[in-house]
């Protein structure tokens, strides 16, 4: 075997595809791809142009990256996918994958081919890694018991909405609610039953909420609902609808039928809210007012909410520093 044959034999067994592109987007050569699982070696692309083998908007993007790498002589990196709707040209015998993700590394090569500068594009199949990252991201954002947003994720979304509002976005409202007498459920019926109650309340509410609503568990039995582009009156109306629906929907467990109610506090973002603290505090005070007035009710934040909370703070078992 000659040296050149040995060279090609080695690079054709490399796990990632390597494409040589001219500055005009023509496939000059194709190597490797042994582990990319595309079903074919892409060598039929040689001599064709990017616009011949993939959707034109993708070809435009790829060509821009190639030219940038060549012009700046700096490595470009891109994460991209092909799917059933946007796929490169495949032979008839190759089944179109539902979705396949790649990481592309594009480097300038100091050579000239047929009067054009050249770039090397290395394509690594990262489909499995992509889905693992998505799974980990979901696990980091979702409350394990209920499947809704956890405290950290909800707080991040709420912070973004406050910032957007301060930069001209439409107002939004916040609902906080707490399961009434939940400690009694845990103490009397056990924590496993308590978990079932929490899941039941979330399921009832989730069935009534639109997809654009952010719904999170921010404490043991405390939850928050962010309503984009809704004022306090709309939020109060929805909160009452949720409360009344739950009131008529007891939690059915294997051994018990448990009547569950919630106390809800509602507020709306305002121009003085530079962060989430004041917004959450107002909703929390309104929720405390609902509990103070007998539970199983919804209160909008008002001056009376502030008075009720101030009286609570005057209890002698703690004091502010």
C-alpha positions as a Python dict, from the first residue, in 0.01 Angstrom:
ca = {
    (1, 'X'): (0, 0, 0),
    (2, 'X'): (138, 336, -98),
    (3, 'X'): (171, 625, 144),
    (4, 'X'): (-123, 814, -10),
    (5, 'X'): (-349, 506, 1),
    (6, 'X'): (-255, 451, 364),
    (7, 'X'): (-333, 816, 438),
    (8, 'X'): (-682, 790, 287),
    (9, 'X'): (-748, 456, 458),
    (10, 'X'): (-671, 614, 795),
    (11, 'X'): (-873, 934, 758),
    (12, 'X'): (-1174, 748, 614),
    (13, 'X'): (-1202, 553, 940),
    (14, 'X'): (-1214, 867, 1155),
    (15, 'X'): (-1533, 882, 1366),
    (16, 'X'): (-1642, 1231, 1252),
    (17, 'X'): (-1718, 1348, 902),
    (18, 'X'): (-1465, 1593, 757),
    (19, 'X'): (-1563, 1805, 459),
    (20, 'X'): (-1335, 2021, 248),
    (21, 'X'): (-1528, 2324, 119),
    (22, 'X'): (-1429, 2590, -127),
    (23, 'X'): (-1508, 2950, -45),
    (24, 'X'): (-1806, 2930, -284),
    (25, 'X'): (-1952, 2637, -88),
    (26, 'X'): (-1851, 2351, -317),
    (27, 'X'): (-1776, 2008, -167),
    (28, 'X'): (-1412, 1939, -260),
    (29, 'X'): (-1370, 1617, -64),
    (30, 'X'): (-1529, 1412, 214),
    (31, 'X'): (-1357, 1192, 471),
    (32, 'X'): (-1446, 983, 775),
    (33, 'X'): (-1783, 976, 947),
    (34, 'X'): (-1754, 615, 1062),
    (35, 'X'): (-1951, 685, 1383),
    (36, 'X'): (-2188, 958, 1262),
    (37, 'X'): (-2456, 699, 1179),
    (38, 'X'): (-2595, 892, 884),
    (39, 'X'): (-2625, 572, 682),
    (40, 'X'): (-2393, 679, 399),
    (41, 'X'): (-2050, 833, 352),
    (42, 'X'): (-2149, 1165, 187),
    (43, 'X'): (-1895, 1114, -93),
    (44, 'X'): (-2168, 1163, -359),
    (45, 'X'): (-2170, 1529, -249),
    (46, 'X'): (-1821, 1586, -393),
    (47, 'X'): (-1843, 1842, -673),
    (48, 'X'): (-2184, 1968, -561),
    (49, 'X'): (-2259, 2293, -380),
    (50, 'X'): (-2423, 2340, -41),
    (51, 'X'): (-2734, 2481, -211),
    (52, 'X'): (-2761, 2159, -413),
    (53, 'X'): (-2794, 1927, -112),
    (54, 'X'): (-2977, 2114, 165),
    (55, 'X'): (-3251, 2376, 218),
    (56, 'X'): (-3133, 2714, 91),
    (57, 'X'): (-3159, 2900, 422),
    (58, 'X'): (-2936, 2638, 587),
    (59, 'X'): (-2695, 2653, 294),
    (60, 'X'): (-2679, 3033, 334),
    (61, 'X'): (-2594, 2995, 703),
    (62, 'X'): (-2330, 2730, 640),
    (63, 'X'): (-2170, 2928, 360),
    (64, 'X'): (-2153, 3235, 583),
    (65, 'X'): (-1966, 3034, 850),
    (66, 'X'): (-1723, 2895, 591),
    (67, 'X'): (-1645, 3240, 455),
    (68, 'X'): (-1607, 3386, 805),
    (69, 'X'): (-1361, 3112, 902),
    (70, 'X'): (-1160, 3174, 585),
    (71, 'X'): (-1169, 3553, 598),
    (72, 'X'): (-1086, 3588, 969),
    (73, 'X'): (-874, 3272, 983),
    (74, 'X'): (-1054, 3190, 1308),
    (75, 'X'): (-1227, 2867, 1403),
    (76, 'X'): (-1608, 2880, 1394),
    (77, 'X'): (-1826, 2643, 1595),
    (78, 'X'): (-2196, 2578, 1540),
    (79, 'X'): (-2456, 2339, 1680),
    (80, 'X'): (-2712, 2241, 1418),
    (81, 'X'): (-2964, 1974, 1330),
    (82, 'X'): (-3126, 1801, 1037),
    (83, 'X'): (-3477, 1661, 1072),
    (84, 'X'): (-3769, 1534, 867),
    (85, 'X'): (-3851, 1886, 747),
    (86, 'X'): (-3498, 2013, 690),
    (87, 'X'): (-3264, 1742, 568),
    (88, 'X'): (-2965, 1712, 341),
    (89, 'X'): (-3010, 1517, 19),
    (90, 'X'): (-3009, 1146, 107),
    (91, 'X'): (-2991, 837, -114),
    (92, 'X'): (-3320, 650, -157),
    (93, 'X'): (-3201, 357, 52),
    (94, 'X'): (-3130, 574, 358),
    (95, 'X'): (-3418, 625, 599),
    (96, 'X'): (-3468, 990, 693),
    (97, 'X'): (-3397, 1025, 1067),
    (98, 'X'): (-3651, 1205, 1282),
    (99, 'X'): (-3380, 1436, 1412),
    (100, 'X'): (-3001, 1431, 1414),
    (101, 'X'): (-2780, 1691, 1585),
    (102, 'X'): (-2423, 1787, 1496),
    (103, 'X'): (-2151, 2012, 1626),
    (104, 'X'): (-1966, 2171, 1337),
    (105, 'X'): (-1609, 2298, 1371),
    (106, 'X'): (-1498, 2507, 1073),
    (107, 'X'): (-1130, 2590, 1021),
    (108, 'X'): (-943, 2780, 752),
    (109, 'X'): (-685, 2574, 560),
    (110, 'X'): (-379, 2745, 406),
    (111, 'X'): (-434, 2593, 63),
    (112, 'X'): (-584, 2700, -269),
    (113, 'X'): (-804, 2466, -475),
    (114, 'X'): (-899, 2567, -829),
    (115, 'X'): (-834, 2931, -745),
    (116, 'X'): (-1041, 2933, -426),
    (117, 'X'): (-952, 2938, -59),
    (118, 'X'): (-1053, 2631, 143),
    (119, 'X'): (-1210, 2548, 479),
    (120, 'X'): (-1229, 2221, 671),
    (121, 'X'): (-1569, 2139, 830),
    (122, 'X'): (-1564, 1869, 1099),
    (123, 'X'): (-1914, 1736, 1181),
    (124, 'X'): (-1957, 1543, 1505),
    (125, 'X'): (-2284, 1362, 1575),
    (126, 'X'): (-2396, 1492, 1918),
    (127, 'X'): (-2758, 1370, 1910),
    (128, 'X'): (-2726, 1158, 2223),
    (129, 'X'): (-2538, 1432, 2407),
    (130, 'X'): (-2803, 1686, 2301),
    (131, 'X'): (-3087, 1482, 2449),
    (132, 'X'): (-2892, 1410, 2767),
    (133, 'X'): (-2837, 1785, 2808),
    (134, 'X'): (-3207, 1849, 2754),
    (135, 'X'): (-3294, 1586, 3012),
    (136, 'X'): (-3054, 1734, 3267),
    (137, 'X'): (-3186, 2084, 3198),
    (138, 'X'): (-3542, 1963, 3252),
    (139, 'X'): (-3446, 1787, 3574),
    (140, 'X'): (-3281, 2106, 3699),
    (141, 'X'): (-3590, 2317, 3627),
    (142, 'X'): (-3879, 2090, 3721),
    (143, 'X'): (-4017, 2003, 4065),
    (144, 'X'): (-3980, 1628, 4099),
    (145, 'X'): (-4310, 1567, 4280),
    (146, 'X'): (-4546, 1778, 4069),
    (147, 'X'): (-4377, 1814, 3730),
    (148, 'X'): (-4418, 2194, 3733),
    (149, 'X'): (-4141, 2455, 3763),
    (150, 'X'): (-3925, 2444, 4074),
    (151, 'X'): (-3851, 2752, 4283),
    (152, 'X'): (-3524, 2841, 4111),
    (153, 'X'): (-3669, 2811, 3762),
    (154, 'X'): (-3987, 3004, 3844),
    (155, 'X'): (-3788, 3278, 4015),
    (156, 'X'): (-3569, 3315, 3706),
    (157, 'X'): (-3874, 3350, 3479),
    (158, 'X'): (-4035, 3600, 3716),
    (159, 'X'): (-3715, 3806, 3726),
    (160, 'X'): (-3705, 3816, 3346),
    (161, 'X'): (-4066, 3936, 3330),
    (162, 'X'): (-3995, 4214, 3579),
    (163, 'X'): (-3693, 4326, 3376),
    (164, 'X'): (-3891, 4314, 3052),
    (165, 'X'): (-4170, 4519, 3209),
    (166, 'X'): (-3922, 4785, 3315),
    (167, 'X'): (-3811, 4803, 2951),
    (168, 'X'): (-4158, 4855, 2812),
    (169, 'X'): (-4324, 4513, 2806),
    (170, 'X'): (-4690, 4478, 2896),
    (171, 'X'): (-4782, 4435, 3265),
    (172, 'X'): (-4842, 4096, 3419),
    (173, 'X'): (-4989, 3957, 3740),
    (174, 'X'): (-4880, 3711, 4005),
    (175, 'X'): (-5088, 3466, 4208),
    (176, 'X'): (-4952, 3299, 4520),
    (177, 'X'): (-5149, 3026, 4691),
    (178, 'X'): (-5104, 2802, 4988),
    (179, 'X'): (-5286, 2477, 5068),
    (180, 'X'): (-5500, 2539, 5375),
    (181, 'X'): (-5422, 2337, 5688),
    (182, 'X'): (-5176, 2122, 5498),
    (183, 'X'): (-4978, 2039, 5811),
    (184, 'X'): (-5290, 1870, 5945),
    (185, 'X'): (-5293, 1641, 5641),
    (186, 'X'): (-4930, 1542, 5690),
    (187, 'X'): (-4961, 1498, 6067),
    (188, 'X'): (-5286, 1300, 6053),
    (189, 'X'): (-5271, 1104, 5728),
    (190, 'X'): (-4898, 1090, 5664),
    (191, 'X'): (-4655, 1255, 5425),
    (192, 'X'): (-4728, 1012, 5141),
    (193, 'X'): (-5091, 1125, 5147),
    (194, 'X'): (-4971, 1483, 5172),
    (195, 'X'): (-4777, 1430, 4849),
    (196, 'X'): (-5092, 1299, 4681),
    (197, 'X'): (-5280, 1611, 4794),
    (198, 'X'): (-5012, 1837, 4647),
    (199, 'X'): (-5020, 1647, 4318),
    (200, 'X'): (-5399, 1664, 4310),
    (201, 'X'): (-5409, 2041, 4359),
    (202, 'X'): (-5149, 2091, 4086),
    (203, 'X'): (-5336, 1863, 3846),
    (204, 'X'): (-5665, 2047, 3903),
    (205, 'X'): (-5506, 2386, 3845),
    (206, 'X'): (-5289, 2279, 3553),
    (207, 'X'): (-5597, 2155, 3367),
    (208, 'X'): (-5738, 2509, 3382),
    (209, 'X'): (-5423, 2705, 3294),
    (210, 'X'): (-5314, 2811, 2946),
    (211, 'X'): (-4974, 2692, 2815),
    (212, 'X'): (-4817, 3041, 2828),
    (213, 'X'): (-4874, 3061, 3204),
    (214, 'X'): (-4573, 2986, 3427),
    (215, 'X'): (-4673, 2761, 3719),
    (216, 'X'): (-4424, 2678, 3994),
    (217, 'X'): (-4385, 2521, 4335),
    (218, 'X'): (-4193, 2770, 4547),
    (219, 'X'): (-4228, 2605, 4888),
    (220, 'X'): (-4355, 2289, 5052),
    (221, 'X'): (-4724, 2365, 4996),
    (222, 'X'): (-4687, 2710, 4843),
    (223, 'X'): (-4721, 2776, 4472),
    (224, 'X'): (-4703, 3065, 4226),
    (225, 'X'): (-4869, 3140, 3894),
    (226, 'X'): (-4739, 3410, 3658),
    (227, 'X'): (-4997, 3547, 3416),
    (228, 'X'): (-4845, 3735, 3119),
    (229, 'X'): (-5035, 4043, 2998),
    (230, 'X'): (-5307, 4006, 3264),
    (231, 'X'): (-5404, 4280, 3508),
    (232, 'X'): (-5496, 4222, 3872),
    (233, 'X'): (-5867, 4196, 3795),
    (234, 'X'): (-5814, 3923, 3534),
    (235, 'X'): (-5581, 3744, 3773),
    (236, 'X'): (-5834, 3763, 4056),
    (237, 'X'): (-6103, 3622, 3830),
    (238, 'X'): (-5882, 3330, 3729),
    (239, 'X'): (-5771, 3266, 4088),
    (240, 'X'): (-6135, 3249, 4199),
    (241, 'X'): (-6212, 3007, 3917),
    (242, 'X'): (-5925, 2784, 4029),
    (243, 'X'): (-6021, 2804, 4395),
    (244, 'X'): (-6384, 2717, 4328),
    (245, 'X'): (-6290, 2430, 4098),
    (246, 'X'): (-6065, 2282, 4368),
    (247, 'X'): (-6332, 2329, 4635),
    (248, 'X'): (-6560, 2102, 4430),
    (249, 'X'): (-6285, 1847, 4355),
    (250, 'X'): (-6188, 1645, 4663),
    (251, 'X'): (-5865, 1450, 4653),
    (252, 'X'): (-5936, 1079, 4609),
    (253, 'X'): (-5663, 852, 4750),
    (254, 'X'): (-5668, 478, 4802),
    (255, 'X'): (-5802, 516, 5157),
    (256, 'X'): (-5942, 868, 5186),
    (257, 'X'): (-6150, 1136, 5022),
    (258, 'X'): (-5997, 1463, 5133),
    (259, 'X'): (-6157, 1805, 5093),
    (260, 'X'): (-5888, 2056, 5002),
    (261, 'X'): (-5901, 2434, 4987),
    (262, 'X'): (-5644, 2705, 4917),
    (263, 'X'): (-5587, 3066, 5016),
    (264, 'X'): (-5480, 3286, 4726),
    (265, 'X'): (-5315, 3626, 4700),
    (266, 'X'): (-5307, 3831, 4381),
    (267, 'X'): (-5102, 4132, 4277),
    (268, 'X'): (-4983, 4308, 3962),
    (269, 'X'): (-4638, 4433, 3865),
    (270, 'X'): (-4588, 4809, 3895),
    (271, 'X'): (-4329, 5066, 3791),
    (272, 'X'): (-4159, 5060, 4133),
    (273, 'X'): (-4076, 4689, 4108),
    (274, 'X'): (-3704, 4690, 4030),
    (275, 'X'): (-3678, 4323, 4127),
    (276, 'X'): (-3906, 4037, 4231),
    (277, 'X'): (-3893, 4094, 4607),
    (278, 'X'): (-4160, 4362, 4639),
    (279, 'X'): (-4387, 4186, 4391),
    (280, 'X'): (-4371, 3857, 4579),
    (281, 'X'): (-4412, 4038, 4910),
    (282, 'X'): (-4739, 4198, 4795),
    (283, 'X'): (-4881, 3868, 4673),
    (284, 'X'): (-4771, 3703, 4998),
    (285, 'X'): (-4943, 3972, 5206),
    (286, 'X'): (-5263, 3931, 5006),
    (287, 'X'): (-5245, 3555, 5061),
    (288, 'X'): (-5196, 3608, 5434),
    (289, 'X'): (-5503, 3831, 5433),
    (290, 'X'): (-5702, 3548, 5272),
    (291, 'X'): (-5594, 3315, 5551),
    (292, 'X'): (-5667, 3576, 5816),
    (293, 'X'): (-6020, 3620, 5680),
    (294, 'X'): (-6097, 3251, 5718),
    (295, 'X'): (-5907, 3066, 5441),
    (296, 'X'): (-6053, 2927, 5120),
    (297, 'X'): (-6070, 3266, 4955),
    (298, 'X'): (-5884, 3497, 4718),
    (299, 'X'): (-5764, 3844, 4808),
    (300, 'X'): (-5619, 4115, 4588),
    (301, 'X'): (-5336, 4314, 4736),
    (302, 'X'): (-5459, 4639, 4890),
    (303, 'X'): (-5400, 4869, 5185),
    (304, 'X'): (-5592, 4626, 5405),
    (305, 'X'): (-5345, 4352, 5309),
    (306, 'X'): (-5065, 4576, 5434),
    (307, 'X'): (-5249, 4646, 5761),
    (308, 'X'): (-5318, 4279, 5828),
    (309, 'X'): (-4956, 4191, 5769),
    (310, 'X'): (-4831, 4480, 5983),
    (311, 'X'): (-5046, 4358, 6272),
    (312, 'X'): (-4903, 4012, 6225),
    (313, 'X'): (-4551, 4157, 6244),
    (314, 'X'): (-4637, 4315, 6579),
    (315, 'X'): (-4660, 3973, 6745),
    (316, 'X'): (-4421, 3947, 7038),
    (317, 'X'): (-4257, 3617, 6945),
    (318, 'X'): (-4015, 3782, 6702),
    (319, 'X'): (-3887, 4126, 6618),
    (320, 'X'): (-3709, 4288, 6325),
    (321, 'X'): (-3340, 4361, 6363),
}
